[in-house]
């Protein structure tokens, strides 16, 4: 097999990747047949899944639009994935050319592709980091060089937390983030939920175990707890497509599966 130039040597292209699966579903080009095969197999049983991923991307754009319009000039996107159309820095810098963005991802393909994309952008950069080692992310020299935590920062965790097991204590990690943020900062997140037919939810989780990042789904009430210490902005924690919807809605919000999104501020 001839590997593309953008593939880091440590990546096994025969093992599906959540980042590349997401990339394929939102129309990206940095994925392999093993990723596409998994999407096709899942779509046979759960045709909603690719649309859910596209909805997450649309929510990210709407959230950044909202935050940038509210005056936020600094963004920390954790679990940013492989770059595709409508990246955070593109949306934010349309509002303010001086907006600064740091992308963080554990996936080496996502980091390599983001680095190439950002080579000429002095106000955006990418670091390889793991949400489950959040102190290393928050103190990373590249994060600290670009973001001033004495000023408001918007922390984005879109379609990230459902890959983090409870054993990694995601609520504690978010608390560490909250502790370093200044008043006027924001937290935006989306999360695929366990609210839905139990047999369907169990099937989705089982299929995800074929990837290095299996799903860890949670009920809506547990997802809401991730905003402890923050104040949700309107319309609160809601179904993904109903958070400040506009013309880019890619599906209806009444499918078998429930995924929630919200944006909150720190007083």
C-alpha positions as CSV (number, residue, x, y, z in Angstrom):
1,X,0.0,0.0,0.0
2,X,1.3,3.5,-0.9
3,X,0.7,5.8,2.0
4,X,-0.1,9.5,1.3
5,X,2.4,12.1,2.2
6,X,0.2,13.5,5.0
7,X,0.2,10.2,6.9
8,X,2.5,10.2,9.9
9,X,4.7,7.0,10.1
10,X,3.3,6.0,13.4
11,X,-0.3,5.7,12.1
12,X,-1.7,2.3,11.1
13,X,-4.1,2.9,8.1
14,X,-5.7,-0.5,8.7
15,X,-7.2,0.5,12.0
16,X,-10.2,2.9,11.8
17,X,-9.9,6.2,13.5
18,X,-12.7,8.3,15.1
19,X,-11.1,11.5,13.7
20,X,-10.9,10.1,10.1
21,X,-14.5,8.7,10.4
22,X,-15.7,12.1,11.3
23,X,-13.6,13.6,8.5
24,X,-15.3,11.3,6.0
25,X,-18.8,12.1,7.3
26,X,-18.3,15.8,6.9
27,X,-16.9,15.6,3.4
28,X,-13.2,15.6,4.2
29,X,-10.5,13.8,2.2
30,X,-8.2,12.6,4.9
31,X,-9.6,9.1,5.6
32,X,-9.0,5.5,4.4
33,X,-11.1,2.7,3.1
34,X,-11.2,1.1,6.6
35,X,-12.8,4.3,7.9
36,X,-15.3,4.5,5.0
37,X,-16.2,0.8,5.5
38,X,-17.1,1.4,9.1
39,X,-19.3,4.4,8.2
40,X,-21.0,2.4,5.5
41,X,-21.6,-0.6,7.8
42,X,-22.9,1.7,10.6
43,X,-25.2,3.6,8.2
44,X,-26.9,0.3,7.1
45,X,-28.2,0.0,10.7
46,X,-28.2,3.6,11.8
47,X,-28.6,5.9,8.9
48,X,-28.7,8.9,11.2
49,X,-25.1,8.7,12.3
50,X,-23.4,10.5,9.4
51,X,-26.0,13.3,9.7
52,X,-25.2,13.6,13.5
53,X,-21.6,14.1,12.7
54,X,-22.4,16.8,10.2
55,X,-24.7,18.4,12.7
56,X,-21.9,18.6,15.2
57,X,-19.8,20.4,12.6
58,X,-22.7,22.8,12.0
59,X,-23.1,23.4,15.7
60,X,-19.4,24.3,16.0
61,X,-19.7,26.9,13.3
62,X,-22.8,28.4,15.0
63,X,-21.2,28.4,18.4
64,X,-18.1,30.1,17.2
65,X,-20.2,32.7,15.3
66,X,-22.1,33.4,18.5
67,X,-18.9,33.6,20.6
68,X,-17.0,35.8,18.2
69,X,-20.0,38.1,17.8
70,X,-20.1,38.4,21.6
71,X,-16.5,39.7,21.5
72,X,-14.5,36.6,22.3
73,X,-11.1,36.8,20.7
74,X,-9.4,33.6,22.0
75,X,-10.4,30.0,21.4
76,X,-9.1,26.7,22.7
77,X,-10.5,23.9,20.6
78,X,-9.9,20.6,22.4
79,X,-10.5,17.5,20.3
80,X,-10.4,19.6,17.2
81,X,-10.1,16.7,14.7
82,X,-8.9,16.8,11.1
83,X,-9.3,20.3,9.5
84,X,-12.1,20.7,7.0
85,X,-14.3,23.6,5.8
86,X,-15.4,26.0,8.4
87,X,-12.5,25.7,10.9
88,X,-12.7,27.7,14.1
89,X,-10.0,30.1,13.0
90,X,-11.7,30.8,9.7
91,X,-15.0,31.5,11.4
92,X,-13.6,33.6,14.3
93,X,-11.2,35.6,12.1
94,X,-14.0,36.6,9.8
95,X,-15.4,38.5,12.8
96,X,-12.0,39.6,14.1
97,X,-8.8,39.2,12.1
98,X,-6.9,39.3,15.3
99,X,-8.7,36.3,16.9
100,X,-6.3,33.7,18.3
101,X,-7.0,29.9,18.1
102,X,-5.2,26.9,19.5
103,X,-6.3,23.5,18.3
104,X,-5.6,20.4,20.5
105,X,-5.9,16.8,19.4
106,X,-4.5,13.5,20.3
107,X,-4.7,12.1,16.8
108,X,-1.4,12.5,14.9
109,X,-3.1,12.8,11.5
110,X,-5.3,15.6,12.9
111,X,-2.2,17.4,14.3
112,X,-0.2,17.0,11.1
113,X,-3.0,18.2,8.8
114,X,-3.7,21.2,11.1
115,X,-0.1,22.1,11.2
116,X,0.1,22.2,7.4
117,X,-3.1,24.3,7.2
118,X,-1.9,26.8,9.8
119,X,1.7,27.2,8.6
120,X,1.1,30.8,7.4
121,X,-1.4,31.8,10.1
122,X,0.4,33.6,13.0
123,X,-2.7,33.7,15.1
124,X,-3.5,30.0,15.1
125,X,-1.6,26.9,15.9
126,X,-2.0,23.2,16.8
127,X,-0.6,21.1,19.7
128,X,-0.8,17.4,20.2
129,X,-2.5,16.8,23.6
130,X,-4.8,14.6,25.5
131,X,-7.9,15.9,27.3
132,X,-7.4,13.3,30.0
133,X,-4.1,15.0,30.8
134,X,-5.6,18.4,30.9
135,X,-2.9,20.1,33.0
136,X,-0.4,19.3,30.3
137,X,-2.7,20.9,27.7
138,X,-3.3,24.0,29.8
139,X,0.4,24.6,30.5
140,X,1.7,23.6,27.1
141,X,4.1,26.3,25.9
142,X,2.3,26.8,22.6
143,X,-1.0,27.2,24.4
144,X,0.4,29.8,26.8
145,X,2.3,31.6,24.1
146,X,-0.9,32.3,22.1
147,X,-3.7,32.5,24.7
148,X,-3.8,34.9,27.6
149,X,-5.9,33.3,30.3
150,X,-6.2,36.6,32.2
151,X,-8.6,37.5,29.4
152,X,-11.7,35.6,28.2
153,X,-11.2,32.4,26.4
154,X,-13.8,30.2,24.7
155,X,-13.1,26.5,25.3
156,X,-14.6,24.2,22.7
157,X,-15.2,20.5,23.2
158,X,-17.4,19.5,20.3
159,X,-18.0,15.7,20.0
160,X,-15.2,15.0,22.4
161,X,-16.5,13.9,25.8
162,X,-18.4,10.9,24.5
163,X,-14.9,9.4,23.8
164,X,-13.8,10.0,27.4
165,X,-14.5,7.2,30.0
166,X,-15.8,8.1,33.4
167,X,-12.6,6.5,34.8
168,X,-10.8,9.5,33.3
169,X,-13.0,11.9,35.4
170,X,-14.0,14.3,32.7
171,X,-15.9,16.5,35.1
172,X,-12.7,17.0,37.1
173,X,-10.8,17.9,34.0
174,X,-13.5,20.5,33.1
175,X,-13.2,21.8,36.6
176,X,-9.4,22.3,36.1
177,X,-10.3,24.2,32.9
178,X,-12.8,26.4,34.7
179,X,-10.2,27.2,37.4
180,X,-7.8,28.8,34.9
181,X,-10.4,30.8,33.0
182,X,-11.2,34.4,33.7
183,X,-14.7,35.8,34.1
184,X,-16.3,36.3,30.7
185,X,-14.9,33.0,29.3
186,X,-17.1,30.4,27.8
187,X,-17.4,26.6,27.5
188,X,-19.1,25.1,24.4
189,X,-19.7,21.3,24.1
190,X,-21.7,18.7,22.4
191,X,-22.2,15.1,23.5
192,X,-23.8,12.0,21.9
193,X,-26.2,10.7,24.6
194,X,-27.4,7.4,25.9
195,X,-31.0,8.8,25.9
196,X,-32.7,6.6,23.3
197,X,-33.8,3.0,22.7
198,X,-31.4,0.9,24.9
199,X,-30.8,-1.8,22.3
200,X,-29.9,0.8,19.6
201,X,-27.6,2.7,22.0
202,X,-25.9,-0.6,23.0
203,X,-25.4,-1.5,19.3
204,X,-23.7,1.8,18.5
205,X,-21.4,1.5,21.5
206,X,-20.5,-2.1,20.5
207,X,-19.6,-1.1,17.0
208,X,-17.5,1.8,18.2
209,X,-15.3,-0.7,20.1
210,X,-13.6,-1.6,16.7
211,X,-11.9,1.8,16.9
212,X,-9.2,2.9,19.4
213,X,-11.7,5.4,20.8
214,X,-14.9,3.6,21.8
215,X,-18.0,5.6,22.8
216,X,-18.9,6.3,26.4
217,X,-22.5,7.6,26.2
218,X,-24.2,9.5,29.0
219,X,-27.8,10.6,29.8
220,X,-28.7,14.3,29.4
221,X,-28.6,15.0,33.1
222,X,-25.0,13.8,33.4
223,X,-24.0,15.9,30.4
224,X,-25.6,18.9,32.0
225,X,-23.4,18.4,35.0
226,X,-20.3,19.2,32.9
227,X,-21.5,22.9,32.9
228,X,-21.3,23.1,36.8
229,X,-19.9,26.4,37.7
230,X,-20.9,28.0,34.4
231,X,-24.2,29.7,33.4
232,X,-25.8,28.3,30.2
233,X,-26.8,30.9,27.6
234,X,-30.1,30.6,25.9
235,X,-31.5,28.1,24.8
236,X,-29.6,26.1,27.4
237,X,-28.6,22.4,26.9
238,X,-30.7,21.2,24.0
239,X,-30.8,18.8,21.1
240,X,-27.9,19.6,18.8
241,X,-29.9,20.9,15.9
242,X,-32.0,23.1,18.0
243,X,-29.2,25.2,19.5
244,X,-29.7,28.6,17.7
245,X,-30.6,26.9,14.4
246,X,-30.2,28.5,11.0
247,X,-30.4,27.4,7.5
248,X,-27.7,24.7,7.8
249,X,-29.8,22.2,9.7
250,X,-28.8,18.8,8.3
251,X,-31.4,16.7,10.0
252,X,-34.4,16.8,12.3
253,X,-34.0,16.5,16.0
254,X,-36.5,13.7,16.5
255,X,-34.4,10.6,15.5
256,X,-33.7,7.6,17.6
257,X,-30.5,9.0,19.0
258,X,-30.1,12.1,21.1
259,X,-27.2,14.4,21.1
260,X,-27.0,17.5,23.2
261,X,-25.2,20.8,22.8
262,X,-24.8,23.9,24.9
263,X,-22.8,27.1,25.4
264,X,-22.2,28.5,28.9
265,X,-20.3,31.5,30.3
266,X,-18.3,32.0,33.5
267,X,-19.2,34.9,35.7
